[in-house]
């Protein structure tokens, strides 16, 4: 094989690898790869919780709410989600299924009052991530076969009560991210040969919030989480097609988010709450894959910022039981022009319900979520010459279960 042919194939592999990794990081769930649900109580009422935030999970939802806690409290929880995605591709008329599985996403929060006005909290959760696995039999195997993202953030926050009705909060987060991707490297020349990249990084971000309760029945919450700049460093290559394994890296940005919420509590039994959340996916514009054995590959991704709308209700007939229900609508953030099946994002609807049981100093919360979306992709994809391969109908049916245990000391 001539050297120019090898270089051409290496460059092509580099470009497709970068596109796939960005897709993997950006489409493993309903809103890019954002996982907004981090507490079953909040999730079961449409994730509308920023204006209530009276549990340890306020570390993430609204740190200012920690001033409402009167004792040390711990929260341990897990979220299991089954990602059911199917594609009816136009080029072969076939139906292809993502290898869906229940993926555990843990949460841990600890919070405590320091004095009458100051409170502190720490937490560990996974606000981005998850996984897709299409296998190698799809017509878009050269674009996406398998992607995996491990993402965990440790939070440290403080909250201060400025007055009886107004509290502020904020802190920092330290994130560890590890991304892995696979795709068919050159199906025509080496059937079954895959390109694989894996890289990781640690980076910092910050969070700020306020909670305002002008009256006992009304509450307002605002939370801003800053973007996180990552440079995933590791290795990548496809030796079977002339791209040896070597050092590789990719810059990646997870978006900043802004949540505004309002809660209304007409009496001791009922709470109604609505949240609007803006996710700044415009941060994910052009990223660059750098490899030791090929030229740098700038990738225009061009995602669009979107909104999430959540509404929920809680009915607590007594101090022991509480029942929640909610709905979330999440706008699609992935344009047709840059559609990738490793993402398969769409306008998505989430229905949720949950129950809570509280004893003297502990509580258990259980929530269930069901999500669905349908999307048709017709336009050619601009990021790579694969529009005919990815065109078709994409359906998602997600099931999520959340369980947590809270204990006061």
NURONU-694228 format. One record per residue (C-alpha): x, y, z; residue number from 1. Coordinates in steps of 0.05 Angstrom, whole numbers. Layout:
% residues N
(r (X; Y; Z); NUM)
...
END
This chain:
% residues 409
(r (0; 0; 0); 1)
(r (26; 69; -18); 2)
(r (43; 119; 37); 3)
(r (-8; 171; 13); 4)
(r (-63; 118; 18); 5)
(r (-43; 102; 89); 6)
(r (-41; 176; 108); 7)
(r (-109; 187; 76); 8)
(r (-139; 129; 114); 9)
(r (-107; 153; 179); 10)
(r (-135; 223; 170); 11)
(r (-204; 195; 154); 12)
(r (-202; 150; 215); 13)
(r (-182; 210; 258); 14)
(r (-240; 253; 233); 15)
(r (-292; 198; 242); 16)
(r (-264; 181; 311); 17)
(r (-272; 252; 334); 18)
(r (-343; 256; 308); 19)
(r (-361; 192; 343); 20)
(r (-331; 211; 409); 21)
(r (-367; 277; 410); 22)
(r (-431; 240; 394); 23)
(r (-419; 190; 449); 24)
(r (-410; 244; 500); 25)
(r (-468; 283; 474); 26)
(r (-526; 237; 464); 27)
(r (-531; 182; 514); 28)
(r (-595; 208; 542); 29)
(r (-654; 254; 531); 30)
(r (-618; 320; 533); 31)
(r (-552; 309; 499); 32)
(r (-516; 268; 553); 33)
(r (-544; 309; 611); 34)
(r (-574; 270; 670); 35)
(r (-616; 321; 707); 36)
(r (-650; 273; 756); 37)
(r (-608; 265; 819); 38)
(r (-660; 248; 873); 39)
(r (-721; 203; 868); 40)
(r (-765; 252; 906); 41)
(r (-748; 308; 858); 42)
(r (-750; 263; 796); 43)
(r (-818; 235; 813); 44)
(r (-849; 304; 809); 45)
(r (-820; 324; 743); 46)
(r (-752; 343; 772); 47)
(r (-785; 407; 795); 48)
(r (-748; 418; 861); 49)
(r (-705; 481; 856); 50)
(r (-756; 522; 895); 51)
(r (-765; 470; 950); 52)
(r (-695; 441; 960); 53)
(r (-707; 420; 1031); 54)
(r (-667; 354; 1028); 55)
(r (-593; 337; 1025); 56)
(r (-598; 334; 949); 57)
(r (-603; 410; 952); 58)
(r (-527; 404; 946); 59)
(r (-541; 395; 872); 60)
(r (-611; 423; 860); 61)
(r (-603; 488; 899); 62)
(r (-549; 494; 953); 63)
(r (-584; 554; 985); 64)
(r (-639; 506; 1008); 65)
(r (-591; 473; 1057); 66)
(r (-607; 529; 1107); 67)
(r (-675; 494; 1116); 68)
(r (-643; 432; 1147); 69)
(r (-641; 428; 1223); 70)
(r (-596; 367; 1233); 71)
(r (-542; 328; 1198); 72)
(r (-572; 287; 1142); 73)
(r (-545; 236; 1094); 74)
(r (-574; 213; 1027); 75)
(r (-554; 150; 990); 76)
(r (-588; 134; 924); 77)
(r (-583; 99; 857); 78)
(r (-616; 111; 790); 79)
(r (-623; 52; 741); 80)
(r (-642; 70; 670); 81)
(r (-657; 25; 610); 82)
(r (-642; 60; 545); 83)
(r (-688; 30; 492); 84)
(r (-672; 60; 424); 85)
(r (-692; 32; 356); 86)
(r (-675; 56; 286); 87)
(r (-711; 40; 221); 88)
(r (-657; 59; 172); 89)
(r (-676; 82; 102); 90)
(r (-616; 55; 65); 91)
(r (-630; -18; 80); 92)
(r (-702; -16; 105); 93)
(r (-679; -53; 168); 94)
(r (-694; -45; 241); 95)
(r (-636; -40; 289); 96)
(r (-638; -39; 365); 97)
(r (-591; -8; 415); 98)
(r (-567; -60; 465); 99)
(r (-607; -30; 521); 100)
(r (-590; -46; 593); 101)
(r (-603; -19; 663); 102)
(r (-545; 26; 679); 103)
(r (-535; 45; 753); 104)
(r (-522; 119; 768); 105)
(r (-507; 131; 842); 106)
(r (-517; 193; 886); 107)
(r (-490; 210; 954); 108)
(r (-503; 274; 993); 109)
(r (-484; 296; 1064); 110)
(r (-509; 362; 1094); 111)
(r (-508; 395; 1162); 112)
(r (-524; 463; 1194); 113)
(r (-462; 498; 1222); 114)
(r (-500; 551; 1261); 115)
(r (-567; 587; 1257); 116)
(r (-551; 617; 1189); 117)
(r (-496; 576; 1157); 118)
(r (-500; 505; 1129); 119)
(r (-452; 461; 1090); 120)
(r (-459; 402; 1044); 121)
(r (-419; 353; 1001); 122)
(r (-442; 307; 947); 123)
(r (-421; 257; 894); 124)
(r (-464; 245; 832); 125)
(r (-462; 235; 757); 126)
(r (-496; 293; 721); 127)
(r (-472; 270; 652); 128)
(r (-459; 203; 620); 129)
(r (-489; 135; 604); 130)
(r (-479; 87; 545); 131)
(r (-502; 65; 476); 132)
(r (-485; 1; 439); 133)
(r (-511; -9; 368); 134)
(r (-465; -67; 350); 135)
(r (-431; -75; 282); 136)
(r (-490; -98; 238); 137)
(r (-521; -29; 226); 138)
(r (-510; 10; 162); 139)
(r (-478; 65; 204); 140)
(r (-427; 19; 238); 141)
(r (-372; 61; 207); 142)
(r (-400; 120; 245); 143)
(r (-420; 90; 312); 144)
(r (-418; 21; 344); 145)
(r (-407; 30; 419); 146)
(r (-397; 89; 465); 147)
(r (-387; 94; 539); 148)
(r (-379; 153; 586); 149)
(r (-362; 149; 660); 150)
(r (-373; 218; 692); 151)
(r (-373; 234; 766); 152)
(r (-373; 301; 802); 153)
(r (-355; 314; 875); 154)
(r (-389; 376; 903); 155)
(r (-373; 420; 963); 156)
(r (-422; 476; 978); 157)
(r (-441; 528; 1031); 158)
(r (-508; 561; 1044); 159)
(r (-522; 625; 1082); 160)
(r (-588; 654; 1107); 161)
(r (-587; 729; 1092); 162)
(r (-656; 739; 1123); 163)
(r (-716; 698; 1144); 164)
(r (-739; 696; 1072); 165)
(r (-675; 696; 1030); 166)
(r (-616; 647; 1028); 167)
(r (-557; 642; 980); 168)
(r (-511; 584; 966); 169)
(r (-455; 560; 923); 170)
(r (-391; 520; 917); 171)
(r (-346; 481; 872); 172)
(r (-347; 415; 836); 173)
(r (-290; 369; 816); 174)
(r (-305; 324; 757); 175)
(r (-273; 260; 732); 176)
(r (-292; 237; 662); 177)
(r (-272; 175; 623); 178)
(r (-296; 166; 552); 179)
(r (-291; 104; 507); 180)
(r (-315; 96; 436); 181)
(r (-313; 43; 382); 182)
(r (-332; 44; 308); 183)
(r (-317; 2; 247); 184)
(r (-253; 29; 219); 185)
(r (-257; 9; 145); 186)
(r (-312; -44; 132); 187)
(r (-295; -50; 58); 188)
(r (-221; -64; 70); 189)
(r (-220; -99; 138); 190)
(r (-289; -125; 159); 191)
(r (-298; -124; 234); 192)
(r (-237; -80; 247); 193)
(r (-252; -24; 297); 194)
(r (-224; 43; 314); 195)
(r (-223; 52; 389); 196)
(r (-208; 114; 432); 197)
(r (-205; 120; 507); 198)
(r (-187; 183; 546); 199)
(r (-199; 215; 614); 200)
(r (-190; 280; 651); 201)
(r (-204; 317; 716); 202)
(r (-232; 388; 715); 203)
(r (-267; 438; 761); 204)
(r (-331; 479; 757); 205)
(r (-376; 517; 804); 206)
(r (-449; 526; 826); 207)
(r (-488; 586; 854); 208)
(r (-560; 592; 876); 209)
(r (-612; 629; 917); 210)
(r (-677; 611; 951); 211)
(r (-730; 664; 965); 212)
(r (-794; 652; 1006); 213)
(r (-832; 718; 1009); 214)
(r (-890; 681; 1041); 215)
(r (-900; 613; 1072); 216)
(r (-941; 589; 1012); 217)
(r (-894; 615; 958); 218)
(r (-822; 598; 943); 219)
(r (-774; 615; 886); 220)
(r (-708; 582; 869); 221)
(r (-652; 597; 820); 222)
(r (-591; 553; 807); 223)
(r (-533; 563; 759); 224)
(r (-482; 509; 745); 225)
(r (-420; 530; 705); 226)
(r (-392; 494; 645); 227)
(r (-336; 443; 652); 228)
(r (-277; 444; 604); 229)
(r (-247; 375; 595); 230)
(r (-187; 351; 554); 231)
(r (-195; 275; 550); 232)
(r (-125; 246; 543); 233)
(r (-110; 174; 527); 234)
(r (-98; 131; 466); 235)
(r (-132; 116; 400); 236)
(r (-121; 77; 337); 237)
(r (-141; 22; 289); 238)
(r (-79; -20; 274); 239)
(r (-116; -66; 226); 240)
(r (-124; -8; 176); 241)
(r (-57; 25; 185); 242)
(r (-72; 72; 243); 243)
(r (-28; 48; 301); 244)
(r (-48; 59; 373); 245)
(r (-17; 121; 401); 246)
(r (-28; 181; 445); 247)
(r (-93; 218; 431); 248)
(r (-135; 271; 463); 249)
(r (-201; 308; 453); 250)
(r (-225; 373; 483); 251)
(r (-297; 369; 508); 252)
(r (-343; 419; 542); 253)
(r (-402; 400; 586); 254)
(r (-453; 457; 584); 255)
(r (-472; 508; 637); 256)
(r (-545; 504; 661); 257)
(r (-593; 554; 692); 258)
(r (-655; 531; 730); 259)
(r (-713; 576; 753); 260)
(r (-767; 546; 796); 261)
(r (-831; 565; 832); 262)
(r (-867; 525; 886); 263)
(r (-937; 536; 915); 264)
(r (-960; 503; 979); 265)
(r (-1034; 518; 991); 266)
(r (-1035; 476; 1055); 267)
(r (-996; 425; 1094); 268)
(r (-1016; 368; 1046); 269)
(r (-1004; 395; 976); 270)
(r (-944; 424; 939); 271)
(r (-944; 445; 866); 272)
(r (-879; 463; 832); 273)
(r (-855; 482; 763); 274)
(r (-783; 489; 736); 275)
(r (-754; 515; 672); 276)
(r (-682; 495; 658); 277)
(r (-637; 523; 603); 278)
(r (-579; 479; 579); 279)
(r (-526; 517; 540); 280)
(r (-507; 465; 488); 281)
(r (-480; 522; 445); 282)
(r (-416; 510; 485); 283)
(r (-406; 447; 443); 284)
(r (-385; 479; 378); 285)
(r (-319; 455; 348); 286)
(r (-274; 404; 383); 287)
(r (-208; 377; 361); 288)
(r (-182; 306; 362); 289)
(r (-106; 303; 368); 290)
(r (-69; 239; 350); 291)
(r (4; 221; 349); 292)
(r (1; 188; 280); 293)
(r (-46; 235; 243); 294)
(r (-61; 308; 234); 295)
(r (-106; 346; 284); 296)
(r (-179; 339; 265); 297)
(r (-224; 399; 281); 298)
(r (-297; 377; 285); 299)
(r (-355; 426; 279); 300)
(r (-409; 398; 323); 301)
(r (-457; 457; 327); 302)
(r (-507; 435; 379); 303)
(r (-564; 482; 399); 304)
(r (-582; 505; 469); 305)
(r (-649; 478; 493); 306)
(r (-700; 482; 549); 307)
(r (-729; 431; 597); 308)
(r (-798; 443; 626); 309)
(r (-818; 406; 689); 310)
(r (-881; 407; 731); 311)
(r (-900; 364; 791); 312)
(r (-945; 354; 849); 313)
(r (-936; 325; 919); 314)
(r (-993; 300; 963); 315)
(r (-975; 285; 1035); 316)
(r (-1036; 260; 1073); 317)
(r (-995; 256; 1138); 318)
(r (-924; 261; 1163); 319)
(r (-908; 190; 1143); 320)
(r (-928; 184; 1070); 321)
(r (-920; 228; 1008); 322)
(r (-942; 213; 936); 323)
(r (-912; 249; 876); 324)
(r (-927; 255; 802); 325)
(r (-895; 297; 747); 326)
(r (-880; 310; 674); 327)
(r (-818; 336; 638); 328)
(r (-813; 359; 566); 329)
(r (-742; 363; 539); 330)
(r (-727; 398; 474); 331)
(r (-683; 366; 422); 332)
(r (-613; 397; 421); 333)
(r (-584; 360; 361); 334)
(r (-599; 390; 292); 335)
(r (-615; 344; 233); 336)
(r (-554; 370; 198); 337)
(r (-507; 341; 250); 338)
(r (-548; 280; 270); 339)
(r (-510; 220; 294); 340)
(r (-542; 154; 317); 341)
(r (-494; 150; 376); 342)
(r (-535; 209; 401); 343)
(r (-605; 199; 372); 344)
(r (-630; 259; 410); 345)
(r (-702; 283; 401); 346)
(r (-759; 322; 432); 347)
(r (-773; 276; 491); 348)
(r (-830; 268; 541); 349)
(r (-818; 241; 612); 350)
(r (-874; 216; 657); 351)
(r (-859; 201; 730); 352)
(r (-889; 179; 795); 353)
(r (-862; 163; 864); 354)
(r (-876; 148; 937); 355)
(r (-839; 168; 1001); 356)
(r (-842; 136; 1070); 357)
(r (-815; 175; 1129); 358)
(r (-802; 150; 1200); 359)
(r (-774; 189; 1259); 360)
(r (-704; 199; 1232); 361)
(r (-701; 163; 1165); 362)
(r (-739; 161; 1099); 363)
(r (-743; 118; 1037); 364)
(r (-761; 145; 968); 365)
(r (-779; 106; 905); 366)
(r (-792; 134; 836); 367)
(r (-808; 108; 766); 368)
(r (-799; 145; 700); 369)
(r (-821; 130; 629); 370)
(r (-796; 169; 570); 371)
(r (-814; 167; 496); 372)
(r (-795; 202; 432); 373)
(r (-801; 193; 356); 374)
(r (-757; 227; 305); 375)
(r (-747; 223; 229); 376)
(r (-680; 243; 200); 377)
(r (-678; 260; 126); 378)
(r (-625; 313; 114); 379)
(r (-553; 294; 100); 380)
(r (-505; 299; 158); 381)
(r (-456; 357; 151); 382)
(r (-403; 332; 200); 383)
(r (-385; 271; 158); 384)
(r (-407; 241; 92); 385)
(r (-456; 192; 121); 386)
(r (-524; 223; 112); 387)
(r (-553; 165; 72); 388)
(r (-528; 116; 125); 389)
(r (-562; 150; 184); 390)
(r (-627; 173; 152); 391)
(r (-689; 139; 180); 392)
(r (-738; 136; 238); 393)
(r (-711; 135; 309); 394)
(r (-754; 115; 369); 395)
(r (-736; 116; 442); 396)
(r (-772; 83; 501); 397)
(r (-735; 93; 567); 398)
(r (-751; 63; 635); 399)
(r (-719; 90; 698); 400)
(r (-722; 68; 771); 401)
(r (-695; 109; 829); 402)
(r (-687; 89; 902); 403)
(r (-657; 128; 959); 404)
(r (-648; 125; 1034); 405)
(r (-643; 187; 1078); 406)
(r (-621; 188; 1150); 407)
(r (-618; 246; 1200); 408)
(r (-569; 246; 1258); 409)
END
